[in-house]
Amino acid sequence: MGRRRWVVAASVIACAVAADVAIKRVFGRPPRRTGPGPTHADDVWIPAGDSSLRGWLMAAPGNAPGAVVIHGWGGNAADMVPVAVRLHALGINVLLFDAHGHGRSPGITVSSMPAFAQDVRDATRWLRSRPGVDAARVVLVGHSVGAGASLFAASRDPEVAAVVALAPMADPVGFMSERMRGRIPAPLIPLALRYIERSIGHRFEDFTPLNTIQRLQAPVLLVHGDRDETVPLWHAQALHERAGGVSTLAVVEGADHFSVDSLDDVDLAGFLANAGVLTPQVSDAS
């Protein structure tokens, strides 16, 4: 009996070690990249718990709406400049920032959607406190993991006016299981997923976009390219079906996962006007 216990214990330890190695290989430290920010933007530091986030603020005149813009895993704020410029042209105060462990922000070694969501909440709180920002008209805009994080953050913040999700994933468990397949033995994948939950301090069911989008009160614009091979189009279609009428799905022909400028092919102003973020005059002018 004692020998059997030792064998079981050794097997569990071996599985945990293998899972840890696989997780770090697939979901470990994101690559550090930076790039030029938008012209006519202020370089800002955003308080975030015991740390801070680095970003750019593009101010708009008057008492204007606000937008919090977040990149995807391995990206940075500079990747989202085309999106920020489009929003700013509509008369919106735009805050785009680097998540922890990305770009110019200090940070963690393993990123997660809940960690991104906490950064979004901290950035949203900061933007709402700024002079000239109408706190009742703040929209969250995210790409890929940042899109899922924006949905998660909005599901816990009824004051969010709208969400724009670019190339969102619907099911992180399925996505990560597929990524791990071939890297670790198939029987270890469920263990690795449980290990991830313990590591990030959240259950997948709590932040899976298929679940969080059902808890939203704000309207959601889902934008997805039909040539996205990283997160295929079916993810956005599944989210749209699950949203219960709060979402609009815009499929952009020829766009892939990293075509953040695909927002140019979408009636963004019309969506934001219907959401009450923009006035009809601004929407018509665009």
FENCOR-V16557 format. One line per field, one symbol per residue. ss: DSSP state (2 for helix, 1 for strand, 0 for the rest). phi: phi as a letter, one per 20 degrees, with the letter a starting at -180 (. if undefined). burial: 1 if it has 9 or more other C-alpha atoms within 8 Angstrom, else 0. A space follows every 10 residues. Layout:
ss: ???
phi: ???
burial: ???
This chain:
ss: 0222222222 2222222222 2222222000 0000000000 0111111100 1111111100 0001111111 0000002222 2222222220 0011111000 0000000000 0022222222 2222222200 0011111111 1110222222 2222200000 0111110000 0222222222 1001022222 2222222222 0002222022 2222200011 1111100000 0002222222 2200001111 1100000002 2222200222 2222000002 222220
phi: .fffffffff ffffffffff fffffecfgf feccafeffl cefcddfbme cbcebcdded fmedfccddc fefmeagffe ggfffffffe ndfdddbefg ncleefreec ebfffgffff ffffgfffef fndffecddd ccdlgfffff fffffdcfef eacddelfee cgfffffffe fnecggfefg ffffffgffe mbegffcggg efffeeeefc dedbefdfee cgggffffff fefmnedcdd edfnedfdef ffffedffff ffffenfdfg ffffff
burial: 0000000000 0000110111 0111001111 0011001100 1000011100 0111111111 0001111111 1111111111 1111111101 1111111111 1110110001 1011011111 1111011100 0111101111 1111111111 1111100101 1111111111 1100101011 1001000110 1110111100 0101001111 1111010111 1111111100 1110111111 0110011111 0100111001 0110010010 1110111100 011000
